[in-house]
């Protein structure tokens, strides 16, 4: 079963790469099921197990430990505002080093959680970088996990956005009002990191 999941996911990655001209393999990790979200408690692993008798499955990021510097919202996730302004790509790497990723908003409730963390800082920044962009195709905004904003669950833009006001604004951010915004990727902004649901 695990082999079939990996084979299907690999095929989807190849199709995604061909259509979107971007790699997706670097965001996947094969981990033992007892540490992954696909494990079934109380079920003895069957065929397709590792040498240690553990079922394997494909997940986007390995599980991470809860951190004291993140604010967690039950059923939504954990968030941390980095107030030091850096480029979008630098922000992406910093979030990954902390075991998470640039925040991706999947619902109105998650948007409210992110805005709550954003406004907890006084004074709070007007904009923070988030995990979406249109680097692959102008006007086609996708998350760093390769979903469209609509499929991810939140695509509400701030008034007049996206607008490429200062040239090529290919990276994503959130205005403190709660609407999405586009900005230049090299522009230094504070940013929001996200940890998985705990």
N, C-alpha and C positions, 0 to 999 in steps of 0.2 A: 504493500500500500504506500509506504513512504517513498519507494522508488517511483511509483506512478505520480505522486504529488510533485516530486522533484522534476520528473520528465515534463509534466504539464506546465509547471512554472517556468522551466527552461525554455519551452516552446513559446510561451507568452512573452518572455523576455526577448527572444529572437525576433518575434513579430513586432514588438514594441520598438526594438532597436532599428529594425528595417524601416518602419513607418515614421518614427520620431527622430531617427538618426542620433540616438543617445544610448549609452550603455546603462543597464540596470542591474548587472550582476553584483556590483560592489555593495549594494544595499541589502543583500540577502545573506543569511547565515544558516547553516544546518546545525541544529543543536539537539541534545537528547530531549525526549518528550517530557521527562519529569521536570525539566526546567523551562519548558516551552508551554505556550498557552493551548496547544493542541492535545496535551496529555489528558487522558480520561482517568480520574481518580478511581482506584479500586479495581481497575481492569488490568489483567496480566498481559504484558506485551506478547504479541504473536509473531508471525512471519514478518520479515522486514525490520529486524532489530539489529542493533549494533553488537559488537563483540561482548559488551557488558550486559547484554540482555535488555537494552533500552530502545524503545521505538524512537525513530528520528523524524523530524518534520522540518519544514521550511518556514522561517519567520523573518520579518524585516530586520529586527534588531534583537540581540540577545537580551534576556531579562536583566534589569538593573536594580540595584539597591535603592531604597528610598533615601533621599538626601535631605539634610536639615536646612539647606539653603533654598529649597523649593517650597512653594505653597501648593498644597494638594486639595483638590476638590473631588469628593467622592463620586465615582462613576464617570468622571470627566478626565482628570489627569493632573499632573503637577507642572507648575510654571515658575520660571525665574526671569526677572527683568535684569538684563545687563545694561547698566547705564553708560558704560564707556562706549563711545561711538566707534564703530569699525565698519569696514566694507561688508557687503552682504555675504561674500564668500568666506571672509574671516569669521563672521558670525556663525556660519554653517559649521565650520571646523570646530569652533569653541563648543558649540552645543553637542557635537558628536563626541568630543573629548570628555564631556560630562556624562556620557551614556545616553543622551537624548538626541534631539534634533530641533532645528528651527521650528517654532510652533506652527501647526497647521490647524486652522479652525474648521471643525466638522459640524458645528451646530450653533444655534443662537445661544444656547446655554454655555457652550465653550467660549463663544465670543464674549459673553458677559464675564466669565471667569478671567479671561485674559485682560479685559478692560479693568477689572477689579484689581488685579496685580499691578497693572500699569499705573492706575491712579493712586495706589498705595504709596507711591514715591512722591515726595513733595519737595520741589516742584517736579511734576511728571513731564516726560518728553511729549511732544506733539505726535511723533511718529516712532514706531518700532519696526524693525525688519521682521518679516515672517517667512515661512518656508514655501513660497510659491514664486513663479517667474514666467516669462514668455520668451526665454532665451532661444528655444528651439524654433518657434514660429511666431512672428509678431501678431499680437492680439489673441493668441491661444494660450491662456494662462493655465499652468498646471502646477501641482504641488511637487515637492522634492521626492514624493513617492509616486509620481507620474500619474496622478488623477487630475481630471479637470476640477475646477473649483466647485462646479455644480455637483459633480459626483462625490466630491469630498464632503459636501453638505452645507457649504456657506459661500455665497458669491455676491454678497451685498457690498457694493462699492460706495465710497464717500461721494458726495455730490460733485459731479463733473469729472469723475475718475472712471477708468484710466484715461490719461490725456497726453502722455509723452511731453509734458510741458517744457522740460529742460533737455530735449533731445531724446536719445534712446533710453527710455525708462523701462528696463526689462526685468527689474526685481520687485518683489512684493513687500508691502508694509501695511501697517494698520494705523489709522489715525485714532487719536484718543477719544474721538466721538464714537468709535466702533465700526467705521466703514473702511473698506480696503482701499489701498492706494498703490500706485506704481511709482518707482523712483529709480535713479541711475544706480547700477550695481556697485560702482566705485564710490558712491556717496557714503560717507560715514554716518551711521545712525546707531542709536541704542537698539537692542534686539531682545526678543523673547524666546527662551528655550523651553522645550516641552519634554516631560518624562512620561512614560506610559502610565496607564491607570493602575493604581495600587488598591 
